[in-house]
Amino acid sequence: RRMSRDRRKTLPFLRLKALDLDGMGSEVVLDMLQGLLSLQALSIYNCEGLKEIPEWIDNLTSLEYLRIYNCLKLMPLPKQIGNLPNLKRIQIWGCPGAFAEWWEDPTIPDSP
């Protein structure tokens, strides 16, 4: 909120390793993360207005941990998440629409 409109395109913390977003309103906030290439952990909590994770998520190549909790309007996550080379863990809780058919693995019983 404190940043000027000119600076809202990306966050000025280029070396940021971890970020927790709690109660943010929409995906507009996520668009500001595009330049955070050193981000290793992203947690998104209680974002009632968040409907989708952007397809450019695979640009966050340092991302190791993604946590998404209580985002009730969230639609299925994009396939591009599978392109993250360093991703070790995804935790999703309280987001009933986040899972998509492409997550299903026929080699694993009862997946996802």
C-alpha positions as CSV (number, residue, x, y, z in Angstrom):
1,R,0.0,0.0,0.0
2,R,2.9,2.3,0.7
3,M,4.5,1.9,-2.7
4,S,3.7,4.4,-5.4
5,R,1.7,3.3,-8.4
6,D,4.9,3.3,-10.5
7,R,6.6,0.8,-8.3
8,R,3.7,-1.6,-8.0
9,K,4.8,-3.6,-11.0
10,T,7.4,-5.6,-9.1
11,L,8.6,-5.8,-5.5
12,P,11.9,-4.1,-4.8
13,F,13.3,-7.1,-2.9
14,L,15.3,-8.9,-5.5
15,R,17.2,-11.1,-3.0
16,L,14.2,-12.1,-1.0
17,K,14.2,-15.8,-0.1
18,A,10.9,-16.3,1.7
19,L,7.6,-14.5,1.5
20,D,4.3,-15.0,3.4
21,L,1.1,-13.4,2.0
22,D,-1.7,-13.5,4.4
23,G,-5.2,-12.1,3.6
24,M,-4.2,-10.4,0.3
25,G,-7.1,-9.7,-2.0
26,S,-6.3,-10.9,-5.5
27,E,-3.9,-12.2,-8.1
28,V,-2.7,-8.6,-8.7
29,V,-0.4,-9.0,-5.8
30,L,1.1,-12.2,-7.3
31,D,1.9,-10.3,-10.4
32,M,4.3,-8.2,-8.3
33,L,6.4,-11.4,-7.6
34,Q,7.5,-12.0,-11.2
35,G,11.0,-10.5,-10.6
36,L,11.7,-12.3,-7.4
37,L,13.9,-14.9,-9.0
38,S,15.7,-15.8,-5.7
39,L,12.4,-16.6,-3.9
40,Q,12.7,-20.1,-2.4
41,A,9.6,-20.3,-0.2
42,L,6.2,-18.8,-1.0
43,S,3.3,-19.1,1.4
44,I,-0.2,-17.8,0.5
45,Y,-2.8,-17.8,3.3
46,N,-6.4,-16.7,3.6
47,C,-6.5,-14.9,0.3
48,E,-10.3,-14.9,-0.3
49,G,-10.1,-13.1,-3.6
50,L,-7.4,-15.2,-5.2
51,K,-8.7,-17.2,-8.1
52,E,-5.6,-18.4,-9.8
53,I,-1.9,-18.9,-9.6
54,P,-0.4,-17.3,-12.7
55,E,1.1,-19.4,-15.5
56,W,4.4,-17.6,-15.2
57,I,4.9,-19.3,-11.8
58,D,7.6,-21.4,-13.5
59,N,9.7,-18.3,-13.8
60,L,10.4,-18.5,-10.1
61,T,13.1,-21.1,-10.7
62,S,14.6,-20.9,-7.2
63,L,11.2,-21.8,-5.6
64,E,11.5,-24.9,-3.4
65,Y,8.4,-24.7,-1.2
66,L,4.9,-23.5,-2.1
67,R,2.2,-23.4,0.6
68,I,-1.4,-22.4,-0.2
69,Y,-3.9,-22.4,2.6
70,N,-7.6,-21.3,2.8
71,C,-7.9,-19.8,-0.6
72,L,-11.5,-20.9,-1.2
73,K,-11.9,-19.4,-4.7
74,L,-8.6,-20.8,-6.1
75,M,-9.1,-22.7,-9.4
76,P,-6.9,-25.6,-10.5
77,L,-3.2,-24.9,-10.4
78,P,-1.4,-24.4,-13.7
79,K,0.6,-27.2,-15.2
80,Q,3.6,-24.9,-15.3
81,I,4.2,-25.6,-11.6
82,G,5.6,-28.9,-12.8
83,N,8.4,-27.0,-14.6
84,L,9.9,-25.6,-11.4
85,P,13.3,-27.3,-11.3
86,N,13.9,-26.9,-7.5
87,L,10.4,-27.4,-6.2
88,K,10.6,-29.9,-3.3
89,R,7.2,-29.5,-1.6
90,I,3.7,-28.2,-2.4
91,Q,1.3,-28.0,0.5
92,I,-2.4,-27.2,-0.2
93,W,-5.0,-27.1,2.5
94,G,-8.5,-25.6,2.5
95,C,-8.5,-24.9,-1.3
96,P,-11.1,-27.3,-2.7
97,G,-10.8,-26.1,-6.3
98,A,-7.0,-26.2,-6.5
99,F,-6.7,-29.7,-7.8
100,A,-6.9,-30.6,-11.4
101,E,-7.3,-33.7,-13.5
102,W,-3.7,-33.4,-14.7
103,W,-2.4,-34.0,-11.1
104,E,-3.7,-37.5,-11.2
105,D,-0.9,-40.1,-11.5
106,P,-2.2,-43.5,-12.8
107,T,0.8,-45.2,-11.1
108,I,-0.3,-44.1,-7.7
109,P,-3.5,-45.5,-6.2
110,D,-6.0,-42.8,-5.0
111,S,-4.0,-39.9,-6.4
112,P,-3.8,-36.9,-6.1
